[in-house]
């Protein structure tokens, strides 16, 4: 065999090995919509996280913050991961999808209920992270794919200088 043939063979084999090695994060590279249902019995995790976040606040502020956090941090019956060539997003139930550009550009995002933030995202391997900065507080939601996309773990981290501490919780989902 000639030297040129070996070089072509190594390049072809190398490309197929590289394609196989991207499998864990490949779901974020495959355009489509993927639906997930939450595992049962996880609502107490959100309530406990909210209670930790509002601990130490004055009574009126505590009551308002707790109510608002519980209203906005619910477990959707269906969580969709939407993958497009230029963006990746998430959508809970029939709410507005948070579609953000893959290039990490910061955009103004409105959830459809009057809450606005500066949002951007990163996708690294099997993890999508969406950041939302509302000025007086912010959030980072990570969506970690497991078992070739059959499981999804949502890790929430919400902060504000007005809270007694961060609101951190994890919700597990199974693909439908």
Secondary structure, DSSP 8 states (H G I E B T S, - for coil): --HHHHHHHHHHHHHHHHHHHTGGGGGGGS-EEEEEEE-SS-HHHHHHHHHHHHTTS-HHHHHHHHHHHHHHS---SSEEEEE-SSEEEEEETTS--EEEETT---EEEE-SSS-EEEEEEEEETTEEEEEEE-SS-EEEEEEEEETTTTEEEEEEEEE-TTSSS-EEEEEEEEE-
